[in-house]
Amino acid sequence: MTELEEKVREEVGKVLDPETGMSFAEMQMITNVKEEEPGVVRVEFIPTSPFCPIAFKLAADIRDAAKKVPGVKKALVYCRGHAMEQQINEMTNK
């Protein structure tokens, strides 16, 4: 894992799930962080439920947290295991 990947994983891990009050790191929701090219990171997460009503918000929160990390030019966030996975990914990564 690169230094940037570690910093992004740490930052997005701090995002809180408003339904449980727990962080994504505590809930192990972040499944992958990968630097695709210099300054471009890909973050994958699994919501707490395949029908999680706030998965769109969670994806946006993860993207915003990743963008705060110095050195990140672009953050791509992919939801996995949700009924509306495709729509979430398209909206988050416009």
C-alpha positions in Angstrom: 0.0 0.0 0.0 1.4 3.4 -1.0 1.6 6.3 1.5 -1.3 8.1 -0.2 -3.4 4.9 -0.1 -2.7 4.6 3.6 -3.7 8.3 4.2 -6.9 8.0 2.2 -7.9 4.8 4.0 -7.3 6.5 7.3 -9.3 9.6 6.4 -12.3 7.7 4.8 -12.3 5.3 7.8 -13.2 8.3 10.0 -16.5 8.8 8.1 -19.4 8.0 10.4 -22.4 6.0 9.6 -25.2 8.2 10.9 -27.5 5.2 11.5 -25.0 3.5 13.9 -22.7 6.3 15.0 -19.8 4.1 14.2 -16.9 4.9 11.8 -16.4 3.1 8.5 -13.1 1.7 9.9 -14.9 0.3 13.0 -17.5 -1.3 10.8 -15.0 -2.5 8.2 -17.0 -0.9 5.3 -14.0 0.2 3.3 -12.9 -2.9 1.3 -10.3 -1.4 -1.0 -8.2 1.8 -1.5 -6.0 1.9 -4.6 -4.0 4.7 -6.3 -5.0 4.2 -9.9 -2.5 6.8 -11.2 -0.6 9.6 -9.4 -3.2 11.6 -7.4 -6.2 9.5 -8.5 -7.5 7.1 -5.8 -10.3 4.5 -6.1 -12.2 3.6 -2.9 -14.6 0.7 -2.6 -17.1 0.2 0.2 -19.9 -2.0 1.2 -23.0 -0.4 2.8 -24.5 -2.0 5.9 -27.4 -3.3 3.9 -28.1 -4.0 0.2 -31.0 -1.6 0.6 -29.3 1.0 2.7 -31.4 4.2 2.2 -28.4 6.6 2.6 -25.9 4.8 0.4 -25.8 7.8 -2.0 -24.9 10.1 0.9 -22.3 7.7 2.3 -20.6 7.5 -1.2 -20.5 11.3 -1.4 -19.1 11.5 2.2 -16.4 9.0 1.3 -15.5 11.0 -1.8 -15.3 14.3 0.1 -13.2 12.7 2.8 -10.7 11.3 0.3 -10.5 14.6 -1.6 -9.3 16.3 1.7 -6.1 14.2 1.7 -3.1 16.2 0.4 -2.0 14.8 -2.9 -5.5 13.5 -4.0 -6.5 15.2 -7.2 -9.5 12.9 -7.9 -11.4 10.3 -5.8 -13.4 7.6 -7.4 -15.8 5.9 -5.1 -17.5 2.6 -5.8 -20.3 1.0 -3.8 -20.5 -2.8 -3.8 -23.4 -5.0 -2.8 -26.2 -2.5 -3.0 -29.4 -2.8 -5.0 -28.7 0.5 -6.6 -25.0 0.1 -6.9 -24.8 1.2 -10.6 -26.7 4.4 -10.0 -24.8 5.2 -6.9 -21.5 4.8 -8.7 -22.5 6.8 -11.7 -23.8 9.7 -9.6 -20.8 9.8 -7.3 -18.2 9.7 -10.0 -19.6 12.2 -12.6 
